[in-house]
Amino acid sequence: MSKEEVLNRIREAEARRRQLEEEARQRKERLIAESRLEARRLLEEAMANAEAGAARELATESGKLKQERERVLGEGRRRLEEQRRRSSARLPEAEEGVYREFLRQAGG
């Protein structure tokens, strides 16, 4: 093989190496870009799932708080009504006491 043939083969091999390196670099860049897009998609999906979960949890807790509020208000109303009933039942006795005290102080 002549010196010229050897040099041509070396040049061809170098050209092929550069071509393979360029293809590898392009493949690497494409894979990085695809990976970034997939990572962004997964992050957005995870955020949407987290927000949906938080919304569900908030709705559940809000419902529980509403039930607890209604229970407490109902208990307060029941106690108030009971106190009114007892007060109303004692009202004639209190009126009688005030009347007797009035008469006593009036000298009657």
PyRosetta script that sets phi, psi and omega in degrees:
from pyrosetta import init, pose_from_sequence

init()
pose = pose_from_sequence("MSKEEVLNRIREAEARRRQLEEEARQRKERLIAESRLEARRLLEEAMANAEAGAARELATESGKLKQERERVLGEGRRRLEEQRRRSSARLPEAEEGVYREFLRQAGG")
pose.set_psi(1, 136.0)
pose.set_omega(1, -176.4)
pose.set_phi(2, -80.5)
pose.set_psi(2, 164.4)
pose.set_omega(2, 180.0)
pose.set_phi(3, -60.1)
pose.set_psi(3, -39.8)
pose.set_omega(3, 179.8)
pose.set_phi(4, -63.6)
pose.set_psi(4, -41.2)
pose.set_omega(4, 178.1)
pose.set_phi(5, -65.0)
pose.set_psi(5, -40.5)
pose.set_omega(5, 179.0)
pose.set_phi(6, -64.4)
pose.set_psi(6, -45.2)
pose.set_omega(6, 179.1)
pose.set_phi(7, -63.4)
pose.set_psi(7, -39.8)
pose.set_omega(7, 177.2)
pose.set_phi(8, -62.8)
pose.set_psi(8, -41.5)
pose.set_omega(8, 178.3)
pose.set_phi(9, -65.3)
pose.set_psi(9, -39.9)
pose.set_omega(9, 178.2)
pose.set_phi(10, -63.3)
pose.set_psi(10, -44.5)
pose.set_omega(10, 178.4)
pose.set_phi(11, -61.4)
pose.set_psi(11, -43.2)
pose.set_omega(11, 178.8)
pose.set_phi(12, -63.3)
pose.set_psi(12, -41.2)
pose.set_omega(12, 179.1)
pose.set_phi(13, -65.4)
pose.set_psi(13, -42.3)
pose.set_omega(13, 177.7)
pose.set_phi(14, -64.3)
pose.set_psi(14, -41.8)
pose.set_omega(14, 178.3)
pose.set_phi(15, -63.3)
pose.set_psi(15, -43.2)
pose.set_omega(15, 178.7)
pose.set_phi(16, -63.2)
pose.set_psi(16, -41.4)
pose.set_omega(16, 178.7)
pose.set_phi(17, -62.0)
pose.set_psi(17, -46.3)
pose.set_omega(17, 178.9)
pose.set_phi(18, -61.1)
pose.set_psi(18, -40.9)
pose.set_omega(18, 179.2)
pose.set_phi(19, -63.9)
pose.set_psi(19, -44.6)
pose.set_omega(19, 179.2)
pose.set_phi(20, -64.8)
pose.set_psi(20, -39.6)
pose.set_omega(20, 177.8)
pose.set_phi(21, -63.6)
pose.set_psi(21, -42.9)
pose.set_omega(21, 179.0)
pose.set_phi(22, -64.3)
pose.set_psi(22, -42.2)
pose.set_omega(22, 177.2)
pose.set_phi(23, -62.7)
pose.set_psi(23, -40.7)
pose.set_omega(23, 179.1)
pose.set_phi(24, -65.9)
pose.set_psi(24, -41.7)
pose.set_omega(24, 178.6)
pose.set_phi(25, -63.0)
pose.set_psi(25, -44.4)
pose.set_omega(25, 179.4)
pose.set_phi(26, -63.8)
pose.set_psi(26, -41.4)
pose.set_omega(26, 178.0)
pose.set_phi(27, -62.2)
pose.set_psi(27, -42.7)
pose.set_omega(27, 179.0)
pose.set_phi(28, -61.5)
pose.set_psi(28, -47.3)
pose.set_omega(28, 179.6)
pose.set_phi(29, -61.3)
pose.set_psi(29, -42.1)
pose.set_omega(29, 179.1)
pose.set_phi(30, -63.7)
pose.set_psi(30, -44.0)
pose.set_omega(30, 179.9)
pose.set_phi(31, -65.2)
pose.set_psi(31, -38.9)
pose.set_omega(31, 177.5)
pose.set_phi(32, -63.4)
pose.set_psi(32, -45.8)
pose.set_omega(32, 179.3)
pose.set_phi(33, -62.0)
pose.set_psi(33, -44.0)
pose.set_omega(33, 178.6)
pose.set_phi(34, -63.4)
pose.set_psi(34, -40.6)
pose.set_omega(34, 179.8)
pose.set_phi(35, -64.8)
pose.set_psi(35, -40.9)
pose.set_omega(35, 178.3)
pose.set_phi(36, -63.7)
pose.set_psi(36, -42.9)
pose.set_omega(36, 178.0)
pose.set_phi(37, -62.2)
pose.set_psi(37, -43.1)
pose.set_omega(37, 179.3)
pose.set_phi(38, -65.2)
pose.set_psi(38, -41.6)
pose.set_omega(38, 178.5)
pose.set_phi(39, -62.2)
pose.set_psi(39, -42.6)
pose.set_omega(39, 178.6)
pose.set_phi(40, -63.5)
pose.set_psi(40, -42.5)
pose.set_omega(40, 179.5)
pose.set_phi(41, -62.6)
pose.set_psi(41, -44.7)
pose.set_omega(41, 180.0)
pose.set_phi(42, -64.8)
pose.set_psi(42, -39.7)
pose.set_omega(42, 178.2)
pose.set_phi(43, -64.2)
pose.set_psi(43, -44.3)
pose.set_omega(43, 178.2)
pose.set_phi(44, -63.1)
pose.set_psi(44, -39.9)
pose.set_omega(44, 178.0)
pose.set_phi(45, -64.3)
pose.set_psi(45, -43.8)
pose.set_omega(45, 179.5)
pose.set_phi(46, -64.1)
pose.set_psi(46, -40.3)
pose.set_omega(46, 178.8)
pose.set_phi(47, -65.6)
pose.set_psi(47, -41.6)
pose.set_omega(47, 178.3)
pose.set_phi(48, -63.4)
pose.set_psi(48, -41.8)
pose.set_omega(48, 178.1)
pose.set_phi(49, -63.9)
pose.set_psi(49, -41.6)
pose.set_omega(49, 179.7)
pose.set_phi(50, -64.9)
pose.set_psi(50, -43.1)
pose.set_omega(50, 178.9)
pose.set_phi(51, -64.1)
pose.set_psi(51, -41.4)
pose.set_omega(51, 178.7)
pose.set_phi(52, -64.4)
pose.set_psi(52, -42.1)
pose.set_omega(52, 177.9)
pose.set_phi(53, -63.3)
pose.set_psi(53, -42.3)
pose.set_omega(53, 178.7)
pose.set_phi(54, -64.4)
pose.set_psi(54, -39.7)
pose.set_omega(54, 178.4)
pose.set_phi(55, -64.0)
pose.set_psi(55, -41.6)
pose.set_omega(55, 178.1)
pose.set_phi(56, -63.8)
pose.set_psi(56, -44.2)
pose.set_omega(56, -179.1)
pose.set_phi(57, -64.5)
pose.set_psi(57, -41.1)
pose.set_omega(57, 178.7)
pose.set_phi(58, -62.7)
pose.set_psi(58, -42.6)
pose.set_omega(58, 179.0)
pose.set_phi(59, -63.7)
pose.set_psi(59, -41.6)
pose.set_omega(59, 178.6)
pose.set_phi(60, -62.7)
pose.set_psi(60, -48.7)
pose.set_omega(60, -178.8)
pose.set_phi(61, -66.2)
pose.set_psi(61, -36.8)
pose.set_omega(61, 177.6)
pose.set_phi(62, -62.3)
pose.set_psi(62, -42.2)
pose.set_omega(62, 176.9)
pose.set_phi(63, -62.5)
pose.set_psi(63, -42.4)
pose.set_omega(63, 178.1)
pose.set_phi(64, -63.1)
pose.set_psi(64, -42.7)
pose.set_omega(64, 178.9)
pose.set_phi(65, -63.9)
pose.set_psi(65, -39.5)
pose.set_omega(65, 178.7)
pose.set_phi(66, -63.2)
pose.set_psi(66, -43.5)
pose.set_omega(66, 178.2)
pose.set_phi(67, -62.4)
pose.set_psi(67, -43.6)
pose.set_omega(67, 179.9)
pose.set_phi(68, -64.1)
pose.set_psi(68, -41.2)
pose.set_omega(68, 178.4)
pose.set_phi(69, -61.2)
pose.set_psi(69, -46.5)
pose.set_omega(69, 179.4)
pose.set_phi(70, -62.7)
pose.set_psi(70, -38.7)
pose.set_omega(70, 178.3)
pose.set_phi(71, -63.6)
pose.set_psi(71, -46.5)
pose.set_omega(71, -179.5)
pose.set_phi(72, -64.6)
pose.set_psi(72, -44.4)
pose.set_omega(72, 178.3)
pose.set_phi(73, -63.0)
pose.set_psi(73, -41.1)
pose.set_omega(73, 177.9)
pose.set_phi(74, -62.0)
pose.set_psi(74, -42.1)
pose.set_omega(74, 178.3)
pose.set_phi(75, -64.4)
pose.set_psi(75, -41.5)
pose.set_omega(75, 178.2)
pose.set_phi(76, -63.7)
pose.set_psi(76, -42.3)
pose.set_omega(76, 177.9)
pose.set_phi(77, -63.4)
pose.set_psi(77, -41.8)
pose.set_omega(77, 179.4)
pose.set_phi(78, -61.9)
pose.set_psi(78, -43.9)
pose.set_omega(78, 179.6)
pose.set_phi(79, -65.5)
pose.set_psi(79, -40.9)
pose.set_omega(79, 179.1)
pose.set_phi(80, -62.8)
pose.set_psi(80, -44.6)
pose.set_omega(80, 179.4)
pose.set_phi(81, -63.0)
pose.set_psi(81, -40.4)
pose.set_omega(81, 178.1)
pose.set_phi(82, -63.7)
pose.set_psi(82, -42.1)
pose.set_omega(82, 179.0)
pose.set_phi(83, -65.8)
pose.set_psi(83, -41.0)
pose.set_omega(83, 176.8)
pose.set_phi(84, -61.8)
pose.set_psi(84, -42.6)
pose.set_omega(84, -179.8)
pose.set_phi(85, -62.2)
pose.set_psi(85, -46.0)
pose.set_omega(85, 179.4)
pose.set_phi(86, -64.7)
pose.set_psi(86, -40.1)
pose.set_omega(86, 179.1)
pose.set_phi(87, -64.2)
pose.set_psi(87, -43.3)
pose.set_omega(87, 179.2)
pose.set_phi(88, -62.8)
pose.set_psi(88, -36.6)
pose.set_omega(88, -180.0)
pose.set_phi(89, -68.5)
pose.set_psi(89, -30.6)
pose.set_omega(89, -178.5)
pose.set_phi(90, -91.8)
pose.set_psi(90, -7.3)
pose.set_omega(90, -177.5)
pose.set_phi(91, -58.4)
pose.set_psi(91, -47.8)
pose.set_omega(91, 179.4)
pose.set_phi(92, -58.8)
pose.set_psi(92, -39.2)
pose.set_omega(92, 179.1)
pose.set_phi(93, -64.1)
pose.set_psi(93, -41.9)
pose.set_omega(93, 179.7)
pose.set_phi(94, -67.1)
pose.set_psi(94, -40.5)
pose.set_omega(94, 178.1)
pose.set_phi(95, -61.6)
pose.set_psi(95, -42.9)
pose.set_omega(95, 178.7)
pose.set_phi(96, -61.7)
pose.set_psi(96, -41.0)
pose.set_omega(96, 178.9)
pose.set_phi(97, -65.0)
pose.set_psi(97, -43.0)
pose.set_omega(97, 178.9)
pose.set_phi(98, -64.3)
pose.set_psi(98, -41.2)
pose.set_omega(98, 179.9)
pose.set_phi(99, -63.6)
pose.set_psi(99, -44.3)
pose.set_omega(99, 179.2)
pose.set_phi(100, -63.7)
pose.set_psi(100, -40.7)
pose.set_omega(100, 179.3)
pose.set_phi(101, -65.2)
pose.set_psi(101, -40.2)
pose.set_omega(101, 178.2)
pose.set_phi(102, -60.6)
pose.set_psi(102, -46.5)
pose.set_omega(102, 179.9)
pose.set_phi(103, -63.7)
pose.set_psi(103, -40.4)
pose.set_omega(103, -179.8)
pose.set_phi(104, -63.1)
pose.set_psi(104, -44.3)
pose.set_omega(104, -177.8)
pose.set_phi(105, -73.8)
pose.set_psi(105, -27.5)
pose.set_omega(105, -179.7)
pose.set_phi(106, -79.9)
pose.set_psi(106, -6.9)
pose.set_omega(106, 177.6)
pose.set_phi(107, 84.9)
pose.set_psi(107, 25.5)
pose.set_omega(107, -175.0)
pose.set_phi(108, -104.1)
pose.dump_pdb("model.pdb")
